[in-house]
Amino acid sequence: MSQYKDYQLVIVRHGESEWNKLNLFTGWRDCRLSEKGVEEAKAAGVTLKNDGFEFDVAHCSLLTRANQTLYLALDQMDAVWTPVKKHWRLNERHYGALQGANKIEAVEKFGEAQVKIWRRSYDVPPPPVETSSADFPAHDRRYKDVDPAELPKSESLKDVLARVMPYWENAVLPDLKAGKRVIIAAHGNSLRALLKYLEGVSDNDIIDVDLPTGIPKAYRLTADWKAADAKFLGDPAELERRINAVKAQTKKA
Ligand SMILES: O=C(O)[C@@H](CO)OP(=O)(O)O
């Protein structure tokens, strides 16, 4: 019997993307997984299978890298048939005018402290893009049914939490309440927002939380749907290595 039989929810950040590899701020730009990211996603599926996980439904963002990760992981579990619900509210945080910028060059230009505030503070958003910019999501047909007033020009983690929560309440929670076992494939910062809520992390402590690429985190939930227990799956040394790789993105080699 799996030691995780009471764990109803798994979250997984996508595997390494082409832009993670190039060390660029990505946000809502739609890059694909790198070759390494593909392997990370497959390995996540193998881990989930070996740990005895099965899912009744999946939730995913509208960005390619999360969809690839979900599909590749489910494929390893012989479960690509799993119903998938997709929504922009699970997208990565919109990185505003930083989207497409190199993270080291941003540190050289604005200083490490400012870049850390933009990357990890709870409530300071990066500078916004104009609505005329190609980075404003209303220009992308996948968001054509979304009221442009709801679409971001830049987001702090607090802004991300505010737009993730309605999706949690209206789409994910009903599945959990129906007894379904749920996987959410999404992004470093949309999942940090959800983790902050589920685990009750303070505004201050969330600054030091980084999510690794492609390593599933499993939750056993309380009666009021918060985290009773949370565990990253797989090899602890690999987990540490991947978290450190995210932290190192703004450090000169
Ligand atoms: O660029 C981004 O969109 C995110 C996730 O890859 O980066 P960071 O970890 O710097 O918030």
The ligand as a Tripos MOL2 file, in Angstrom:
@<TRIPOS>MOLECULE
LIG
   11    10     1     0     0
SMALL
NO_CHARGES

@<TRIPOS>ATOM
      1 O1         11.0980   33.7600  -15.3090 O.co2     1 LIG1
      2 C1         10.0670   33.3740  -14.7200 C.2       1 LIG1
      3 O2          8.9190   33.5100  -15.1860 O.co2     1 LIG1
      4 C2         10.2020   32.7230  -13.3680 C.3       1 LIG1
      5 C3         10.0940   31.2400  -13.4180 C.3       1 LIG1
      6 O3         10.9480   30.6690  -14.3660 O.3       1 LIG1
      7 O4         11.4440   33.0900  -12.8730 O.3       1 LIG1
      8 P1         11.8070   33.3890  -11.3410 P.3       1 LIG1
      9 O5         12.2010   32.0790  -10.7370 O.co2     1 LIG1
     10 O6         12.9830   34.3350  -11.4730 O.co2     1 LIG1
     11 O7         10.6330   34.0330  -10.6760 O.co2     1 LIG1
@<TRIPOS>BOND
     1     1     2 2
     2     2     3 1
     3     2     4 1
     4     4     5 1
     5     4     7 1
     6     5     6 1
     7     7     8 1
     8     8     9 2
     9     8    10 1
    10     8    11 1
@<TRIPOS>SUBSTRUCTURE
     1 LIG1         1 GROUP 0 **** ****
